[in-house]
Amino acid sequence: MTFVVTEPCFGCKYTDCIVVCPAECFHEGEQMLYIDPDDCLDCDACRPECPVDAIFYEDDVPPQWAQYIELNAEMVAKCPSITERKTPLADGGDN
């Protein structure tokens, strides 16, 4: 199992979660972050750090956001890894 970034991250892209991730499993898309399901350690360090409550355990993803389970797995192959804090889009950042 893995953790999944869902809809509330879109357009926000806070990076509080990535700095606590011991597996460095986050990837950065243009509008949101994604978690690599193959690298996620299932440690739950990231979830409480998300200021918009966008991260869920795979089995707990709300039904309306179920497509994000597959989207995270798909997008990590297309997006670069991110390991450092950046200015979030919600605060006017350009990343």
N, CA, C and O of each residue as an XYZ file, in Angstrom:
380
protein
N       0.835     -1.187      0.000
C       0.000      0.000      0.000
C       0.874      1.242      0.000
O       2.078      1.180      0.247
N       0.245      2.359     -0.280
C       0.980      3.613     -0.413
C       0.081      4.781     -0.010
O      -1.122      4.620      0.193
N       0.675      5.921      0.098
C      -0.081      7.147      0.275
C      -0.254      7.789     -1.086
O       0.549      7.568     -1.993
N      -1.314      8.593     -1.230
C      -1.704      9.161     -2.516
C      -2.009     10.647     -2.339
O      -2.691     11.043     -1.393
N      -1.497     11.464     -3.259
C      -1.822     12.892     -3.275
C      -3.080     13.061     -4.124
O      -3.168     12.516     -5.224
N      -4.053     13.816     -3.612
C      -5.351     13.942     -4.285
C      -5.693     15.397     -4.632
O      -4.863     16.295     -4.491
N      -6.898     15.601     -5.076
C      -7.427     16.866     -5.599
C      -7.066     18.137     -4.820
O      -6.730     19.135     -5.457
N      -7.115     18.160     -3.494
C      -6.827     19.423     -2.798
C      -5.428     19.982     -3.064
O      -5.194     21.170     -2.838
N      -4.499     19.157     -3.537
C      -3.152     19.642     -3.849
C      -3.126     20.438     -5.148
O      -2.253     21.284     -5.344
N      -4.079     20.171     -6.035
C      -4.072     20.819     -7.344
C      -4.148     22.332     -7.187
O      -5.072     22.861     -6.570
N      -3.167     23.013     -7.752
C      -3.119     24.470     -7.692
C      -2.510     25.007     -6.412
O      -2.337     26.219     -6.281
N      -2.182     24.152     -5.474
C      -1.559     24.574     -4.212
C      -0.085     24.207     -4.211
O       0.793     25.067     -4.152
N       0.158     22.910     -4.278
C       1.500     22.343     -4.339
C       2.378     22.785     -3.168
O       3.520     23.200     -3.363
N       1.840     22.694     -1.960
C       2.669     22.917     -0.778
C       3.705     21.809     -0.707
O       3.418     20.673     -1.086
N       4.883     22.112     -0.236
C       5.950     21.106     -0.184
C       6.330     20.733      1.249
O       7.393     20.153      1.471
N       5.490     21.052      2.207
C       5.744     20.675      3.598
C       5.921     19.162      3.721
O       6.720     18.689      4.529
N       5.178     18.413      2.923
C       5.182     16.952      2.984
C       6.490     16.349      2.488
O       6.928     15.321      3.004
N       7.107     16.962      1.512
C       8.285     16.337      0.901
C       9.512     16.415      1.794
O      10.380     15.544      1.722
N       9.602     17.434      2.631
C      10.796     17.568      3.466
C      10.840     16.562      4.613
O      11.901     16.352      5.200
N       9.725     15.943      4.941
C       9.696     14.935      6.006
C       9.717     13.508      5.460
O       9.754     12.555      6.238
N       9.694     13.351      4.166
C       9.626     12.021      3.551
C      10.997     11.341      3.575
O      11.926     11.804      2.914
N      11.131     10.252      4.328
C      12.422      9.569      4.381
C      12.756      8.797      3.100
O      13.916      8.456      2.870
N      11.761      8.524      2.280
C      11.974      7.749      1.057
C      12.183      8.628     -0.176
O      12.508      8.125     -1.252
N      11.997      9.935     -0.018
C      12.112     10.870     -1.142
C      11.292     10.378     -2.338
O      11.790     10.289     -3.460
N      10.027     10.064     -2.066
C       9.177      9.462     -3.097
C       8.251     10.459     -3.793
O       7.396     10.052     -4.579
N       8.404     11.755     -3.520
C       7.544     12.750     -4.157
C       8.103     13.192     -5.504
O       9.313     13.252     -5.721
N       7.167     13.497     -6.396
C       7.505     14.024     -7.722
C       6.676     15.283     -7.930
O       5.565     15.408     -7.413
N       7.237     16.216     -8.699
C       6.606     17.520     -8.891
C       6.057     17.677    -10.298
O       6.801     17.661    -11.279
N       4.726     17.831    -10.379
C       4.088     18.155    -11.639
C       3.898     19.660    -11.724
O       4.275     20.386    -10.804
N       3.323     20.128    -12.806
C       3.120     21.568    -12.974
C       2.133     22.136    -11.973
O       2.305     23.267    -11.519
N       1.097     21.376    -11.616
C       0.038     21.888    -10.750
C      -0.094     21.185     -9.408
O      -0.819     21.659     -8.533
N       0.606     20.044     -9.228
C       0.492     19.319     -7.969
C       1.669     18.362     -7.793
O       2.497     18.197     -8.688
N       1.721     17.745     -6.634
C       2.736     16.747     -6.319
C       2.145     15.351     -6.456
O       0.927     15.175     -6.428
N       3.022     14.361     -6.604
C       2.607     12.972     -6.724
C       3.531     12.108     -5.873
O       4.687     12.466     -5.648
N       3.026     10.980     -5.404
C       3.819     10.030     -4.625
C       4.055      8.775     -5.456
O       3.124      8.208     -6.028
N       5.311      8.353     -5.514
C       5.663      7.129     -6.226
C       5.254      5.932     -5.358
O       5.823      5.733     -4.285
N       4.289      5.142     -5.800
C       3.818      4.018     -4.980
C       4.873      2.942     -4.774
O       4.797      2.179     -3.811
N       5.855      2.870     -5.663
C       6.915      1.872     -5.527
C       7.964      2.287     -4.492
O       8.657      1.435     -3.935
N       8.082      3.582     -4.236
C       9.083      4.084     -3.296
C       8.508      4.432     -1.928
O       9.256      4.521     -0.954
N       7.201      4.629     -1.836
C       6.570      5.020     -0.581
C       6.766      3.931      0.470
O       6.515      2.753      0.217
N       7.218      4.348      1.654
C       7.464      3.409      2.757
C       6.244      3.203      3.638
O       6.267      2.398      4.570
N       5.172      3.941      3.335
C       3.954      3.792      4.129
C       4.149      4.268      5.567
O       3.533      3.737      6.491
N       5.012      5.274      5.751
C       5.388      5.697      7.105
C       4.439      6.728      7.711
O       4.441      6.934      8.925
N       3.630      7.376      6.875
C       2.658      8.378      7.333
C       3.297      9.683      7.808
O       2.634     10.471      8.484
N       4.547      9.930      7.480
C       5.189     11.189      7.872
C       4.624     12.374      7.085
O       4.523     13.480      7.617
N       4.266     12.153      5.852
C       3.827     13.237      4.974
C       2.400     13.708      5.256
O       2.118     14.906      5.234
N       1.517     12.771      5.518
C       0.085     13.086      5.621
C      -0.224     14.202      6.619
O      -0.933     15.139      6.253
N       0.271     14.153      7.859
C      -0.071     15.222      8.806
C       0.568     16.572      8.471
O       0.165     17.600      9.015
N       1.563     16.574      7.577
C       2.240     17.823      7.214
C       1.519     18.596      6.111
O       1.813     19.771      5.889
N       0.589     17.957      5.426
C      -0.112     18.591      4.305
C      -1.132     19.607      4.827
O      -2.089     19.223      5.499
N      -0.943     20.892      4.530
C      -1.852     21.913      5.058
C      -3.246     21.923      4.413
O      -4.155     22.585      4.915
N      -3.414     21.190      3.302
C      -4.722     21.152      2.639
C      -5.356     19.768      2.692
O      -6.340     19.511      1.997
N      -4.807     18.879      3.504
C      -5.346     17.520      3.670
C      -5.557     16.806      2.339
O      -6.625     16.255      2.075
N      -4.519     16.828      1.509
C      -4.603     16.213      0.186
C      -4.049     14.796      0.141
O      -4.229     14.103     -0.860
N      -3.376     14.346      1.206
C      -2.712     13.046      1.196
C      -3.521     12.036      2.007
O      -3.896     12.281      3.153
N      -3.777     10.889      1.369
C      -4.556      9.828      1.993
C      -3.846      8.500      1.819
O      -3.138      8.281      0.835
N      -4.044      7.613      2.790
C      -3.640      6.230      2.628
C      -4.471      5.676      1.469
O      -5.652      5.997      1.341
N      -3.867      4.863      0.645
C      -4.532      4.364     -0.567
C      -5.933      3.812     -0.304
O      -6.853      4.084     -1.076
N      -6.108      3.054      0.754
C      -7.422      2.479      1.066
C      -8.421      3.505      1.588
O      -9.616      3.221      1.661
N      -7.945      4.692      1.952
C      -8.806      5.727      2.519
C      -9.079      6.898      1.578
O      -9.694      7.885      1.982
N      -8.631      6.797      0.332
C      -8.881      7.868     -0.637
C     -10.395      7.992     -0.826
O     -11.062      6.999     -1.115
N     -10.945      9.207     -0.666
C     -12.389      9.380     -0.877
C     -12.799      8.921     -2.284
O     -12.052      9.119     -3.242
N     -13.960      8.320     -2.404
C     -14.395      7.772     -3.697
C     -14.325      8.772     -4.864
O     -13.990      8.394     -5.987
N     -14.636     10.021     -4.600
C     -14.617     11.012     -5.683
C     -13.201     11.298     -6.200
O     -13.041     11.906     -7.258
N     -12.182     10.865     -5.463
C     -10.793     11.086     -5.872
C     -10.064      9.779     -6.147
O      -8.835      9.771     -6.204
N     -10.771      8.694     -6.317
C     -10.149      7.381     -6.535
C      -9.214      7.364     -7.747
O      -8.234      6.620     -7.760
N      -9.506      8.169     -8.752
C      -8.672      8.202     -9.959
C      -7.260      8.695     -9.660
O      -6.348      8.473    -10.458
N      -7.066      9.362     -8.517
C      -5.741      9.870     -8.166
C      -4.781      8.745     -7.777
O      -3.566      8.945     -7.804
N      -5.290      7.585     -7.422
C      -4.413      6.450     -7.109
C      -3.621      6.080     -8.362
O      -2.397      5.963     -8.317
N      -4.312      5.902     -9.458
C      -3.656      5.586    -10.724
C      -2.880      6.779    -11.262
O      -1.802      6.609    -11.831
N      -3.416      7.987    -11.090
C      -2.741      9.185    -11.595
C      -1.378      9.371    -10.939
O      -0.413      9.711    -11.624
N      -1.275      9.156     -9.628
C       0.018      9.284     -8.955
C       1.022      8.314     -9.573
O       2.141      8.705     -9.904
N       0.626      7.055     -9.727
C       1.511      6.036    -10.290
C       1.939      6.388    -11.717
O       3.085      6.159    -12.104
N       1.018      6.939    -12.482
C       1.291      7.303    -13.870
C       2.211      8.527    -13.969
O       3.137      8.546    -14.781
N       1.957      9.533    -13.151
C       2.674     10.808    -13.273
C       4.106     10.777    -12.733
O       4.933     11.583    -13.159
N       4.414      9.877    -11.817
C       5.786      9.843    -11.294
C       6.791      9.497    -12.382
O       7.958      9.877    -12.290
N       6.352      8.783    -13.409
C       7.244      8.453    -14.520
C       7.495      9.660    -15.426
O       8.463      9.682    -16.186
N       6.625     10.652    -15.343
C       6.709     11.816    -16.215
C       7.238     13.069    -15.524
O       7.584     14.044    -16.189
N       7.302     13.048    -14.200
C       7.639     14.242    -13.427
C       8.918     14.022    -12.626
O       9.192     12.914    -12.165
N       9.701     15.097    -12.465
C      10.952     14.959    -11.713
C      10.721     14.790    -10.210
O       9.715     15.236     -9.658
N      11.668     14.145     -9.587
C      11.657     13.985     -8.141
C      11.835     15.353     -7.483
O      12.492     16.231     -8.041
N      11.257     15.532     -6.311
C      11.408     16.776     -5.558
C      11.753     16.408     -4.117
O      11.090     15.574     -3.499
N      12.805     17.045     -3.593
C      13.253     16.741     -2.235
C      13.454     17.984     -1.382
O      13.769     17.875     -0.197
N      13.274     19.172     -1.973
C      13.476     20.416     -1.235
C      12.214     21.266     -1.259
O      11.437     21.237     -2.213
N      12.032     22.023     -0.184
C      10.878     22.910     -0.063
C      10.930     23.997     -1.140
O      11.992     24.534     -1.453
N       9.770     24.301     -1.692
C       9.620     25.370     -2.691
C       8.420     26.222     -2.295
O       7.589     25.806     -1.488
N       8.341     27.404     -2.865
C       7.187     28.259     -2.646
C       5.968     27.609     -3.301
O       6.005     27.285     -4.488
N       4.890     27.416     -2.536
C       3.708     26.767     -3.130
C       2.990     27.675     -4.123
O       3.070     28.900     -4.031
N       2.299     27.066     -5.059
C       1.502     27.827     -6.020
C       0.469     28.678     -5.307
O       0.184     29.799     -5.730
N      -0.094     28.155     -4.230
C      -1.139     28.870     -3.481
C      -0.631     30.175     -2.886
O      -1.423     31.064     -2.573
N       0.679     30.296     -2.730
C       1.268     31.522     -2.196
C       1.912     32.367     -3.284
O       2.716     33.252     -2.991
N       1.558     32.095     -4.557
C       2.045     32.894     -5.652
C       3.370     32.419     -6.217
O       4.027     33.159     -6.950
N       3.774     31.202     -5.892
C       5.020     30.660     -6.427
C       4.908     30.386     -7.904
O       3.806     30.303     -8.446
N       6.043     30.246     -8.557
C       6.034     29.997     -9.991
C       6.407     28.569    -10.329
O       6.606     28.264    -11.505
N       6.510     27.685     -9.359
C       6.860     26.283     -9.607
C       5.670     25.390     -9.413
O       5.776     24.175     -9.579
